């Protein structure tokens, strides 16, 4: 197996690039989603607990704004940073939600958080540098870094620290050029405490480590609001999205708050790689900020499905779960059922019609004995899936 650019030997450069891309692992949640959709298309009942996608659409008022814009506006390129009206509204959002003043010129609109991470990794890291990623954690951080020949450095977290890194766990992995954290996290749903965030901000600042904070599940919390890293650091890069709380996955819209030192680099990369985020999506995003009561109703529904899922899994004997205090996931230890989470997911899909995501996506060490369940979909799917799992005879 090839592990580094040096290992490619005398392979021509064009072929070397393709082999490098070939080393990037699949995103198993999306692969399971494809299998589940194919099974549903063949006429089978499928209960979707695999994808972190809200079943609700964008709020009606936001969709109406899109319709108006499509009928009356040219909808061409915007500036690379995005519509100034939307950037101002996001800056106001930080003042209203967190009491943090964010200059508008540090806000950049991007084509989804995924594009934001690509820009951040390109702007901040060179090939060969080392970036800490938490395990369990979102796999696309690791996989995107691999695609750029940046070394993802796994940092194990667990229930003992509420799935948060400590100074000791960071020290243990040696020199880091960057660190990525998420709150609420995917897959565990854990919200980092303000004290932990302050520690991470100080740790990274004193060691020259570029800190990237994934905050795309902000707004979806069940024990009080999450803190933003901007309350603790002016040097952190913060990435957020309209996909989760705003229920706008297919519109592919997000934003970044950049430190002053790299703002120009982000804009130049955006100009060359993406030009700008989709204009119509920016119109929808701006309107969605005025739909908070409806969006909070969506969160209320997640809370209800969360309780149903936790109770249903417990009835099925799945009781070792992470603290699901944010996002819309339950991350569970299923080692009493399997030592191969991929095999278990495939069996459940084929035998029960239940689609879940193997922990292999999120943890290279222990993911073979864990599963992630999403309750972003329908209540009926959650209830029926738990019933099927409880009745299943391995």
C-alpha positions, 0 to 999 in steps of 0.5 A: 500500500502506498502511504506517501508521495515519496513512496510513489518512486518513479511513477509519472507525475500525472499518474502519481496524482491519481494514485494520491487521490486513490488513497483517500478512503470513501465516506461510508455514510454517503456510501450507505446512503447510496445503498439505502436509496437503491434498496428503496428504489427497488421497492423495499422499506428503508428506515434512514438513520445513516445521513445527517440531513434534515428531513425538513425543507428550507423555511417557506419564507426563504424559499419564497425569497428564492422564487422572487429572486429567480423571477426578478434578479439576474442571479449572476456572480457575486463578489468572492466574499459573497453578498454584502447584505448576507455578510452583514447579517452573519456579523449581526448574528454573532453579536446577537447570539454570542455577544461577539463583534465580528468585522464584516470583512472577516466573513466569507460566504462559501459553497457549503462548509465542505468548500470552507474546509478545503479553503482553510486547509489550502490557505493554512497548511503545506504538504507534509505538515501535521494537523490534529483530528479527533477520533471519533470525528468527522471523516472528511477532515482526515480524508481532505487532508490526505488528498492535499498530502497533509498528514492527519494526526489522530487524537483519541478522545472518549467518554472519560473527557466527554469526548474532548481533547486535553492538553495531555492528549495533544502533547502526546501526539507531538508537534502539530501545525493545526488542530480541528475541533467540532462543537457540537461534534459529529458523530458524538453530538458532544458540545465542548464546554467554554473552559475546554474551548478556552484551554484549546484556544490558549494551547494553540495560540502559545504553540503557533498551532492553527485552530479550526473550529467546526460549528455547523451544528450550532443552534441544535443543542439540548442543554443550552447554547453552544459557545463559539471559539470566537469568544476565546480567540481572534486567531481561530478559523470558524466554519459554519453552514446553512445545512443543519440548523437552517435545514438547507443541505441541498442549497450548498451554502456556508460561511467562514470567519477568518483571522485578519492574517489569512483573510486575503489568502482565503479571498484569492483562493475563493476567486480561483477555485469557486469564484463565489457561492451560488447567488440564489442560495445566498438570497435564501440564506439571508431570508432564513435568518428571519425564520428562527421561530420555525427553525427552533421548531425543527430543533424541538422535533429533533429533541423528541426524536433523540429521546425516542432513539435513546430509549429505543436503542436502550430497549434493544440492549444498546446502552453505551452511547456518547453524550448526545447533547447537540447535533442529531446523532447518537454514537453507540458502542455495539461491540456486544453485537459485532467486531465489524461495524460495516458487516453489521450495517450491511446486515441490518440494511438487508435483513431489517431495512435499517440504514445506519453508518459504521463507526469506521467512518469516524474512528480508525482505531475503534470504529469497527465496534461502533455505529452512528445513528442519525435522527435528522429524518422522520420520527416514523423511521426512528420508531420503526428502526428501533423496533426492528433492531430490538426484534433482531436475532443476530 
